[in-house]
Each structure stands twice: as structure tokens, then as C-alpha cells.
Amino acid sequence: MSEQAIRFLQEWIGEKCQSPVVPAKLDEQAETLARECAEQAARSGIPLEDIQEEVGDIQELIAFHLEDAAEAEKDAEVTPAEKSRRSNAAAGNG
């Protein structure tokens, strides 16, 4: 994949792949974002084929990043005391 395509995809995903508003509709959001990504890449002169050559299905890649963002947001909402309790429970300490 060209440097231009790599840079475009990294910037686009960093900007657009935030935690989904409705996690249950993650697949729909990934589909919409994949379409938007392809359109913006085309407007930037980057063929979708250049991106897909390296990463495969961009919808799957975007869904992966959305899931990561949702998980990170979920983890950030857990208090330190709750994290400690969960850790102790998982270790069999409580």
C-alpha cells in the first residue's frame, strides 16, 4: 500500500472511529463509516484497492476499531475500586 494510502487510513480511522453512540448498532455504524471512508479516499485520489490490498475489508477493520473504542470507554467508566474488586475476584481472592 502506498504511503499516502497508509497515512490517509490512519488519520481517517483516528478521526472517525470513536466509541459508537449505540453499541448494539456497531455493525451498521461500521458499514456507514466504511462507505464514507471509501468515498473520502476516492476524493483524495486514493483508490480503495490500495487500501484493501493491505488491510482487506475496511468495514471489518473499522468495526474492530469501533469495538476497541467502545471497550476503552467502558473500561474508563469503571472506578479503580471496581477494577480492584474484579481483579481480586478473577484471581480467586474475593
PDB file as gemmi writes it, atoms N, CA and C in Angstrom:
CRYST1    1.000    1.000    1.000  90.00  90.00  90.00 P 1                      
ATOM      1  N   MET A   1       0.866  -1.175   0.000  1.00  0.00           N  
ATOM      2  CA  MET A   1       0.000   0.000   0.000  1.00  0.00           C  
ATOM      3  C   MET A   1       0.900   1.220   0.000  1.00  0.00           C  
ATOM      4  N   SER A   2       0.490   2.226  -0.710  1.00  0.00           N  
ATOM      5  CA  SER A   2       1.287   3.439  -0.808  1.00  0.00           C  
ATOM      6  C   SER A   2       1.310   4.171   0.535  1.00  0.00           C  
ATOM      7  N   GLU A   3       2.364   4.942   0.731  1.00  0.00           N  
ATOM      8  CA  GLU A   3       2.480   5.746   1.951  1.00  0.00           C  
ATOM      9  C   GLU A   3       1.280   6.681   2.100  1.00  0.00           C  
ATOM     10  N   GLN A   4       0.828   7.218   0.981  1.00  0.00           N  
ATOM     11  CA  GLN A   4      -0.315   8.128   1.000  1.00  0.00           C  
ATOM     12  C   GLN A   4      -1.564   7.401   1.495  1.00  0.00           C  
ATOM     13  N   ALA A   5      -1.773   6.173   1.027  1.00  0.00           N  
ATOM     14  CA  ALA A   5      -2.942   5.402   1.442  1.00  0.00           C  
ATOM     15  C   ALA A   5      -2.848   5.035   2.915  1.00  0.00           C  
ATOM     16  N   ILE A   6      -1.671   4.666   3.374  1.00  0.00           N  
ATOM     17  CA  ILE A   6      -1.481   4.325   4.793  1.00  0.00           C  
ATOM     18  C   ILE A   6      -1.776   5.533   5.663  1.00  0.00           C  
ATOM     19  N   ARG A   7      -1.192   6.659   5.316  1.00  0.00           N  
ATOM     20  CA  ARG A   7      -1.391   7.891   6.086  1.00  0.00           C  
ATOM     21  C   ARG A   7      -2.869   8.284   6.108  1.00  0.00           C  
ATOM     22  N   PHE A   8      -3.513   8.207   4.944  1.00  0.00           N  
ATOM     23  CA  PHE A   8      -4.930   8.537   4.864  1.00  0.00           C  
ATOM     24  C   PHE A   8      -5.743   7.653   5.807  1.00  0.00           C  
ATOM     25  N   LEU A   9      -5.532   6.344   5.727  1.00  0.00           N  
ATOM     26  CA  LEU A   9      -6.326   5.412   6.529  1.00  0.00           C  
ATOM     27  C   LEU A   9      -6.081   5.611   8.019  1.00  0.00           C  
ATOM     28  N   GLN A  10      -4.843   5.793   8.428  1.00  0.00           N  
ATOM     29  CA  GLN A  10      -4.536   6.014   9.840  1.00  0.00           C  
ATOM     30  C   GLN A  10      -5.216   7.273  10.365  1.00  0.00           C  
ATOM     31  N   GLU A  11      -5.123   8.350   9.614  1.00  0.00           N  
ATOM     32  CA  GLU A  11      -5.746   9.610  10.037  1.00  0.00           C  
ATOM     33  C   GLU A  11      -7.266   9.489  10.060  1.00  0.00           C  
ATOM     34  N   TRP A  12      -7.816   8.847   9.034  1.00  0.00           N  
ATOM     35  CA  TRP A  12      -9.271   8.731   8.940  1.00  0.00           C  
ATOM     36  C   TRP A  12      -9.817   7.902  10.092  1.00  0.00           C  
ATOM     37  N   ILE A  13      -9.208   6.766  10.365  1.00  0.00           N  
ATOM     38  CA  ILE A  13      -9.670   5.909  11.458  1.00  0.00           C  
ATOM     39  C   ILE A  13      -9.524   6.625  12.794  1.00  0.00           C  
ATOM     40  N   GLY A  14      -8.396   7.311  13.004  1.00  0.00           N  
ATOM     41  CA  GLY A  14      -8.196   8.041  14.257  1.00  0.00           C  
ATOM     42  C   GLY A  14      -9.250   9.113  14.478  1.00  0.00           C  
ATOM     43  N   GLU A  15      -9.693   9.727  13.414  1.00  0.00           N  
ATOM     44  CA  GLU A  15     -10.693  10.792  13.499  1.00  0.00           C  
ATOM     45  C   GLU A  15     -12.113  10.257  13.629  1.00  0.00           C  
ATOM     46  N   LYS A  16     -12.442   9.218  12.888  1.00  0.00           N  
ATOM     47  CA  LYS A  16     -13.825   8.770  12.771  1.00  0.00           C  
ATOM     48  C   LYS A  16     -14.222   7.607  13.683  1.00  0.00           C  
ATOM     49  N   CYS A  17     -13.291   6.778  14.084  1.00  0.00           N  
ATOM     50  CA  CYS A  17     -13.636   5.555  14.816  1.00  0.00           C  
ATOM     51  C   CYS A  17     -13.613   5.790  16.320  1.00  0.00           C  
ATOM     52  N   GLN A  18     -14.595   6.541  16.760  1.00  0.00           N  
ATOM     53  CA  GLN A  18     -14.793   6.777  18.176  1.00  0.00           C  
ATOM     54  C   GLN A  18     -15.811   5.770  18.692  1.00  0.00           C  
ATOM     55  N   SER A  19     -15.998   5.745  19.985  1.00  0.00           N  
ATOM     56  CA  SER A  19     -16.954   4.810  20.572  1.00  0.00           C  
ATOM     57  C   SER A  19     -18.331   5.017  19.950  1.00  0.00           C  
ATOM     58  N   PRO A  20     -18.971   3.935  19.518  1.00  0.00           N  
ATOM     59  CA  PRO A  20     -20.295   4.072  18.898  1.00  0.00           C  
ATOM     60  C   PRO A  20     -21.319   4.614  19.883  1.00  0.00           C  
ATOM     61  N   VAL A  21     -22.221   5.429  19.378  1.00  0.00           N  
ATOM     62  CA  VAL A  21     -23.266   6.001  20.213  1.00  0.00           C  
ATOM     63  C   VAL A  21     -24.161   4.889  20.746  1.00  0.00           C  
ATOM     64  N   VAL A  22     -24.508   3.955  19.890  1.00  0.00           N  
ATOM     65  CA  VAL A  22     -25.336   2.807  20.279  1.00  0.00           C  
ATOM     66  C   VAL A  22     -24.526   1.548  19.964  1.00  0.00           C  
ATOM     67  N   PRO A  23     -23.855   0.968  20.992  1.00  0.00           N  
ATOM     68  CA  PRO A  23     -23.006  -0.192  20.726  1.00  0.00           C  
ATOM     69  C   PRO A  23     -23.716  -1.344  20.018  1.00  0.00           C  
ATOM     70  N   ALA A  24     -25.002  -1.498  20.217  1.00  0.00           N  
ATOM     71  CA  ALA A  24     -25.740  -2.591  19.577  1.00  0.00           C  
ATOM     72  C   ALA A  24     -25.790  -2.416  18.062  1.00  0.00           C  
ATOM     73  N   LYS A  25     -25.584  -1.208  17.577  1.00  0.00           N  
ATOM     74  CA  LYS A  25     -25.639  -0.940  16.138  1.00  0.00           C  
ATOM     75  C   LYS A  25     -24.242  -0.760  15.562  1.00  0.00           C  
ATOM     76  N   LEU A  26     -23.265  -1.381  16.177  1.00  0.00           N  
ATOM     77  CA  LEU A  26     -21.878  -1.245  15.760  1.00  0.00           C  
ATOM     78  C   LEU A  26     -21.684  -1.659  14.304  1.00  0.00           C  
ATOM     79  N   ASP A  27     -22.298  -2.757  13.889  1.00  0.00           N  
ATOM     80  CA  ASP A  27     -22.142  -3.215  12.501  1.00  0.00           C  
ATOM     81  C   ASP A  27     -22.697  -2.206  11.507  1.00  0.00           C  
ATOM     82  N   GLU A  28     -23.835  -1.612  11.842  1.00  0.00           N  
ATOM     83  CA  GLU A  28     -24.413  -0.602  10.953  1.00  0.00           C  
ATOM     84  C   GLU A  28     -23.502   0.619  10.863  1.00  0.00           C  
ATOM     85  N   GLN A  29     -22.955   1.023  12.008  1.00  0.00           N  
ATOM     86  CA  GLN A  29     -22.069   2.177  12.019  1.00  0.00           C  
ATOM     87  C   GLN A  29     -20.799   1.869  11.228  1.00  0.00           C  
ATOM     88  N   ALA A  30     -20.268   0.659  11.371  1.00  0.00           N  
ATOM     89  CA  ALA A  30     -19.072   0.269  10.624  1.00  0.00           C  
ATOM     90  C   ALA A  30     -19.342   0.299   9.120  1.00  0.00           C  
ATOM     91  N   GLU A  31     -20.517  -0.163   8.722  1.00  0.00           N  
ATOM     92  CA  GLU A  31     -20.872  -0.155   7.299  1.00  0.00           C  
ATOM     93  C   GLU A  31     -20.937   1.272   6.766  1.00  0.00           C  
ATOM     94  N   THR A  32     -21.577   2.147   7.513  1.00  0.00           N  
ATOM     95  CA  THR A  32     -21.692   3.549   7.110  1.00  0.00           C  
ATOM     96  C   THR A  32     -20.321   4.203   7.028  1.00  0.00           C  
ATOM     97  N   LEU A  33     -19.495   3.971   8.046  1.00  0.00           N  
ATOM     98  CA  LEU A  33     -18.168   4.570   8.056  1.00  0.00           C  
ATOM     99  C   LEU A  33     -17.287   4.010   6.937  1.00  0.00           C  
ATOM    100  N   ALA A  34     -17.424   2.734   6.619  1.00  0.00           N  
ATOM    101  CA  ALA A  34     -16.647   2.142   5.527  1.00  0.00           C  
ATOM    102  C   ALA A  34     -17.008   2.805   4.204  1.00  0.00           C  
ATOM    103  N   ARG A  35     -18.281   3.064   4.024  1.00  0.00           N  
ATOM    104  CA  ARG A  35     -18.736   3.743   2.805  1.00  0.00           C  
ATOM    105  C   ARG A  35     -18.160   5.166   2.754  1.00  0.00           C  
ATOM    106  N   GLU A  36     -18.221   5.869   3.892  1.00  0.00           N  
ATOM    107  CA  GLU A  36     -17.682   7.229   3.961  1.00  0.00           C  
ATOM    108  C   GLU A  36     -16.175   7.238   3.702  1.00  0.00           C  
ATOM    109  N   CYS A  37     -15.477   6.260   4.267  1.00  0.00           N  
ATOM    110  CA  CYS A  37     -14.033   6.158   4.081  1.00  0.00           C  
ATOM    111  C   CYS A  37     -13.695   5.963   2.610  1.00  0.00           C  
ATOM    112  N   ALA A  38     -14.401   5.060   1.955  1.00  0.00           N  
ATOM    113  CA  ALA A  38     -14.161   4.791   0.534  1.00  0.00           C  
ATOM    114  C   ALA A  38     -14.411   6.043  -0.298  1.00  0.00           C  
ATOM    115  N   GLU A  39     -15.473   6.775   0.026  1.00  0.00           N  
ATOM    116  CA  GLU A  39     -15.800   7.992  -0.715  1.00  0.00           C  
ATOM    117  C   GLU A  39     -14.736   9.065  -0.506  1.00  0.00           C  
ATOM    118  N   GLN A  40     -14.306   9.235   0.754  1.00  0.00           N  
ATOM    119  CA  GLN A  40     -13.297  10.257   1.027  1.00  0.00           C  
ATOM    120  C   GLN A  40     -11.953   9.870   0.419  1.00  0.00           C  
ATOM    121  N   ALA A  41     -11.615   8.588   0.447  1.00  0.00           N  
ATOM    122  CA  ALA A  41     -10.372   8.134  -0.184  1.00  0.00           C  
ATOM    123  C   ALA A  41     -10.401   8.456  -1.682  1.00  0.00           C  
ATOM    124  N   ALA A  42     -11.518   8.169  -2.319  1.00  0.00           N  
ATOM    125  CA  ALA A  42     -11.653   8.448  -3.754  1.00  0.00           C  
ATOM    126  C   ALA A  42     -11.494   9.939  -4.036  1.00  0.00           C  
ATOM    127  N   ARG A  43     -12.115  10.777  -3.205  1.00  0.00           N  
ATOM    128  CA  ARG A  43     -11.982  12.228  -3.378  1.00  0.00           C  
ATOM    129  C   ARG A  43     -10.541  12.684  -3.178  1.00  0.00           C  
ATOM    130  N   SER A  44      -9.793  11.936  -2.357  1.00  0.00           N  
ATOM    131  CA  SER A  44      -8.387  12.264  -2.095  1.00  0.00           C  
ATOM    132  C   SER A  44      -7.450  11.652  -3.120  1.00  0.00           C  
ATOM    133  N   GLY A  45      -8.022  10.939  -4.086  1.00  0.00           N  
ATOM    134  CA  GLY A  45      -7.210  10.332  -5.134  1.00  0.00           C  
ATOM    135  C   GLY A  45      -6.566   9.018  -4.729  1.00  0.00           C  
ATOM    136  N   ILE A  46      -7.106   8.384  -3.690  1.00  0.00           N  
ATOM    137  CA  ILE A  46      -6.560   7.113  -3.214  1.00  0.00           C  
ATOM    138  C   ILE A  46      -7.542   6.008  -3.580  1.00  0.00           C  
ATOM    139  N   PRO A  47      -7.128   5.104  -4.459  1.00  0.00           N  
ATOM    140  CA  PRO A  47      -8.024   4.009  -4.832  1.00  0.00           C  
ATOM    141  C   PRO A  47      -8.309   3.088  -3.642  1.00  0.00           C  
ATOM    142  N   LEU A  48      -9.550   2.699  -3.500  1.00  0.00           N  
ATOM    143  CA  LEU A  48      -9.945   1.789  -2.432  1.00  0.00           C  
ATOM    144  C   LEU A  48      -9.127   0.501  -2.501  1.00  0.00           C  
ATOM    145  N   GLU A  49      -8.783   0.093  -3.703  1.00  0.00           N  
ATOM    146  CA  GLU A  49      -7.995  -1.130  -3.888  1.00  0.00           C  
ATOM    147  C   GLU A  49      -6.642  -1.037  -3.191  1.00  0.00           C  
ATOM    148  N   ASP A  50      -6.040   0.168  -3.177  1.00  0.00           N  
ATOM    149  CA  ASP A  50      -4.757   0.348  -2.492  1.00  0.00           C  
ATOM    150  C   ASP A  50      -4.898   0.083  -0.995  1.00  0.00           C  
ATOM    151  N   ILE A  51      -5.999   0.527  -0.434  1.00  0.00           N  
ATOM    152  CA  ILE A  51      -6.241   0.322   0.996  1.00  0.00           C  
ATOM    153  C   ILE A  51      -6.555  -1.145   1.268  1.00  0.00           C  
ATOM    154  N   GLN A  52      -7.448  -1.701   0.467  1.00  0.00           N  
ATOM    155  CA  GLN A  52      -7.859  -3.086   0.687  1.00  0.00           C  
ATOM    156  C   GLN A  52      -6.726  -4.079   0.457  1.00  0.00           C  
ATOM    157  N   GLU A  53      -5.796  -3.722  -0.393  1.00  0.00           N  
ATOM    158  CA  GLU A  53      -4.648  -4.590  -0.652  1.00  0.00           C  
ATOM    159  C   GLU A  53      -3.885  -4.874   0.642  1.00  0.00           C  
ATOM    160  N   GLU A  54      -3.815  -3.874   1.502  1.00  0.00           N  
ATOM    161  CA  GLU A  54      -3.062  -4.013   2.739  1.00  0.00           C  
ATOM    162  C   GLU A  54      -3.914  -4.495   3.908  1.00  0.00           C  
ATOM    163  N   VAL A  55      -5.141  -3.980   4.024  1.00  0.00           N  
ATOM    164  CA  VAL A  55      -5.929  -4.256   5.235  1.00  0.00           C  
ATOM    165  C   VAL A  55      -7.113  -5.181   5.001  1.00  0.00           C  
ATOM    166  N   GLY A  56      -7.390  -5.519   3.773  1.00  0.00           N  
ATOM    167  CA  GLY A  56      -8.550  -6.363   3.500  1.00  0.00           C  
ATOM    168  C   GLY A  56      -9.828  -5.551   3.557  1.00  0.00           C  
ATOM    169  N   ASP A  57     -10.844  -6.108   4.145  1.00  0.00           N  
ATOM    170  CA  ASP A  57     -12.164  -5.484   4.222  1.00  0.00           C  
ATOM    171  C   ASP A  57     -12.124  -4.303   5.190  1.00  0.00           C  
ATOM    172  N   ILE A  58     -12.303  -3.083   4.669  1.00  0.00           N  
ATOM    173  CA  ILE A  58     -12.221  -1.911   5.549  1.00  0.00           C  
ATOM    174  C   ILE A  58     -13.367  -1.872   6.544  1.00  0.00           C  
ATOM    175  N   GLN A  59     -14.509  -2.448   6.191  1.00  0.00           N  
ATOM    176  CA  GLN A  59     -15.622  -2.471   7.145  1.00  0.00           C  
ATOM    177  C   GLN A  59     -15.245  -3.295   8.379  1.00  0.00           C  
ATOM    178  N   GLU A  60     -14.578  -4.407   8.180  1.00  0.00           N  
ATOM    179  CA  GLU A  60     -14.140  -5.225   9.311  1.00  0.00           C  
ATOM    180  C   GLU A  60     -13.104  -4.480  10.145  1.00  0.00           C  
ATOM    181  N   LEU A  61     -12.182  -3.787   9.483  1.00  0.00           N  
ATOM    182  CA  LEU A  61     -11.167  -3.014  10.193  1.00  0.00           C  
ATOM    183  C   LEU A  61     -11.814  -1.911  11.024  1.00  0.00           C  
ATOM    184  N   ILE A  62     -12.764  -1.222  10.435  1.00  0.00           N  
ATOM    185  CA  ILE A  62     -13.455  -0.147  11.141  1.00  0.00           C  
ATOM    186  C   ILE A  62     -14.250  -0.708  12.308  1.00  0.00           C  
ATOM    187  N   ALA A  63     -14.930  -1.824  12.122  1.00  0.00           N  
ATOM    188  CA  ALA A  63     -15.679  -2.455  13.217  1.00  0.00           C  
ATOM    189  C   ALA A  63     -14.739  -2.810  14.364  1.00  0.00           C  
ATOM    190  N   PHE A  64     -13.558  -3.328  14.042  1.00  0.00           N  
ATOM    191  CA  PHE A  64     -12.565  -3.660  15.059  1.00  0.00           C  
ATOM    192  C   PHE A  64     -12.193  -2.425  15.869  1.00  0.00           C  
ATOM    193  N   HIS A  65     -11.939  -1.306  15.190  1.00  0.00           N  
ATOM    194  CA  HIS A  65     -11.561  -0.068  15.883  1.00  0.00           C  
ATOM    195  C   HIS A  65     -12.723   0.492  16.699  1.00  0.00           C  
ATOM    196  N   LEU A  66     -13.938   0.372  16.205  1.00  0.00           N  
ATOM    197  CA  LEU A  66     -15.102   0.813  16.977  1.00  0.00           C  
ATOM    198  C   LEU A  66     -15.260  -0.022  18.243  1.00  0.00           C  
ATOM    199  N   GLU A  67     -15.060  -1.328  18.126  1.00  0.00           N  
ATOM    200  CA  GLU A  67     -15.146  -2.204  19.297  1.00  0.00           C  
ATOM    201  C   GLU A  67     -14.086  -1.830  20.328  1.00  0.00           C  
ATOM    202  N   ASP A  68     -12.870  -1.567  19.859  1.00  0.00           N  
ATOM    203  CA  ASP A  68     -11.797  -1.145  20.765  1.00  0.00           C  
ATOM    204  C   ASP A  68     -12.157   0.159  21.473  1.00  0.00           C  
ATOM    205  N   ALA A  69     -12.694   1.111  20.735  1.00  0.00           N  
ATOM    206  CA  ALA A  69     -13.066   2.398  21.320  1.00  0.00           C  
ATOM    207  C   ALA A  69     -14.171   2.222  22.353  1.00  0.00           C  
ATOM    208  N   ALA A  70     -15.152   1.375  22.050  1.00  0.00           N  
ATOM    209  CA  ALA A  70     -16.249   1.126  22.992  1.00  0.00           C  
ATOM    210  C   ALA A  70     -15.723   0.451  24.247  1.00  0.00           C  
ATOM    211  N   GLU A  71     -14.816  -0.496  24.090  1.00  0.00           N  
ATOM    212  CA  GLU A  71     -14.239  -1.200  25.237  1.00  0.00           C  
ATOM    213  C   GLU A  71     -13.410  -0.248  26.094  1.00  0.00           C  
ATOM    214  N   ALA A  72     -12.634   0.622  25.451  1.00  0.00           N  
ATOM    215  CA  ALA A  72     -11.830   1.592  26.188  1.00  0.00           C  
ATOM    216  C   ALA A  72     -12.716   2.551  26.970  1.00  0.00           C  
ATOM    217  N   GLU A  73     -13.810   2.962  26.358  1.00  0.00           N  
ATOM    218  CA  GLU A  73     -14.751   3.857  27.054  1.00  0.00           C  
ATOM    219  C   GLU A  73     -15.389   3.140  28.233  1.00  0.00           C  
ATOM    220  N   LYS A  74     -15.753   1.897  28.024  1.00  0.00           N  
ATOM    221  CA  LYS A  74     -16.359   1.094  29.093  1.00  0.00           C  
ATOM    222  C   LYS A  74     -15.378   0.935  30.252  1.00  0.00           C  
ATOM    223  N   ASP A  75     -14.114   0.648  29.937  1.00  0.00           N  
ATOM    224  CA  ASP A  75     -13.083   0.484  30.965  1.00  0.00           C  
ATOM    225  C   ASP A  75     -12.854   1.785  31.722  1.00  0.00           C  
ATOM    226  N   ALA A  76     -12.945   2.909  31.028  1.00  0.00           N  
ATOM    227  CA  ALA A  76     -12.731   4.203  31.669  1.00  0.00           C  
ATOM    228  C   ALA A  76     -13.843   4.532  32.654  1.00  0.00           C  
ATOM    229  N   GLU A  77     -15.017   3.951  32.455  1.00  0.00           N  
ATOM    230  CA  GLU A  77     -16.149   4.205  33.343  1.00  0.00           C  
ATOM    231  C   GLU A  77     -16.079   3.396  34.634  1.00  0.00           C  
ATOM    232  N   VAL A  78     -15.227   2.381  34.684  1.00  0.00           N  
ATOM    233  CA  VAL A  78     -15.104   1.536  35.865  1.00  0.00           C  
ATOM    234  C   VAL A  78     -14.185   2.244  36.854  1.00  0.00           C  
ATOM    235  N   THR A  79     -14.634   2.356  38.096  1.00  0.00           N  
ATOM    236  CA  THR A  79     -13.840   3.022  39.125  1.00  0.00           C  
ATOM    237  C   THR A  79     -12.645   2.158  39.505  1.00  0.00           C  
ATOM    238  N   PRO A  80     -11.595   2.770  40.047  1.00  0.00           N  
ATOM    239  CA  PRO A  80     -10.434   1.986  40.490  1.00  0.00           C  
ATOM    240  C   PRO A  80     -10.813   0.914  41.514  1.00  0.00           C  
ATOM    241  N   ALA A  81     -11.747   1.222  42.409  1.00  0.00           N  
ATOM    242  CA  ALA A  81     -12.166   0.238  43.412  1.00  0.00           C  
ATOM    243  C   ALA A  81     -12.843  -0.951  42.738  1.00  0.00           C  
ATOM    244  N   GLU A  82     -13.650  -0.693  41.718  1.00  0.00           N  
ATOM    245  CA  GLU A  82     -14.323  -1.770  40.999  1.00  0.00           C  
ATOM    246  C   GLU A  82     -13.301  -2.616  40.234  1.00  0.00           C  
ATOM    247  N   LYS A  83     -12.303  -1.962  39.632  1.00  0.00           N  
ATOM    248  CA  LYS A  83     -11.253  -2.707  38.935  1.00  0.00           C  
ATOM    249  C   LYS A  83     -10.524  -3.628  39.900  1.00  0.00           C  
ATOM    250  N   SER A  84     -10.232  -3.125  41.094  1.00  0.00           N  
ATOM    251  CA  SER A  84      -9.547  -3.924  42.100  1.00  0.00           C  
ATOM    252  C   SER A  84     -10.407  -5.111  42.525  1.00  0.00           C  
ATOM    253  N   ARG A  85     -11.705  -4.863  42.738  1.00  0.00           N  
ATOM    254  CA  ARG A  85     -12.610  -5.928  43.138  1.00  0.00           C  
ATOM    255  C   ARG A  85     -12.679  -6.992  42.056  1.00  0.00           C  
ATOM    256  N   ARG A  86     -12.779  -6.564  40.790  1.00  0.00           N  
ATOM    257  CA  ARG A  86     -12.848  -7.517  39.674  1.00  0.00           C  
ATOM    258  C   ARG A  86     -11.558  -8.322  39.580  1.00  0.00           C  
ATOM    259  N   SER A  87     -10.440  -7.643  39.760  1.00  0.00           N  
ATOM    260  CA  SER A  87      -9.137  -8.312  39.690  1.00  0.00           C  
ATOM    261  C   SER A  87      -9.007  -9.361  40.785  1.00  0.00           C  
ATOM    262  N   ASN A  88      -9.412  -8.999  42.002  1.00  0.00           N  
ATOM    263  CA  ASN A  88      -9.359  -9.939  43.122  1.00  0.00           C  
ATOM    264  C   ASN A  88     -10.286 -11.110  42.907  1.00  0.00           C  
ATOM    265  N   ALA A  89     -11.469 -10.855  42.364  1.00  0.00           N  
ATOM    266  CA  ALA A  89     -12.424 -11.922  42.107  1.00  0.00           C  
ATOM    267  C   ALA A  89     -11.876 -12.883  41.039  1.00  0.00           C  
ATOM    268  N   ALA A  90     -11.263 -12.330  40.008  1.00  0.00           N  
ATOM    269  CA  ALA A  90     -10.710 -13.164  38.943  1.00  0.00           C  
ATOM    270  C   ALA A  90      -9.555 -14.010  39.444  1.00  0.00           C  
ATOM    271  N   ALA A  91      -8.827 -13.481  40.424  1.00  0.00           N  
ATOM    272  CA  ALA A  91      -7.695 -14.212  40.978  1.00  0.00           C  
ATOM    273  C   ALA A  91      -8.121 -15.187  42.074  1.00  0.00           C  
ATOM    274  N   GLY A  92      -9.431 -15.167  42.402  1.00  0.00           N  
ATOM    275  CA  GLY A  92      -9.933 -16.068  43.437  1.00  0.00           C  
ATOM    276  C   GLY A  92      -9.745 -15.531  44.829  1.00  0.00           C  
ATOM    277  N   ASN A  93      -9.535 -14.242  44.943  1.00  0.00           N  
ATOM    278  CA  ASN A  93      -9.304 -13.609  46.253  1.00  0.00           C  
ATOM    279  C   ASN A  93     -10.516 -12.893  46.803  1.00  0.00           C  
ATOM    280  N   GLY A  94     -11.643 -13.156  46.241  1.00  0.00           N  
ATOM    281  CA  GLY A  94     -12.707 -12.434  46.885  1.00  0.00           C  
ATOM    282  C   GLY A  94     -13.923 -12.322  46.166  1.00  0.00           C  
TER     283      GLY A  94                                                      
END                                                                             
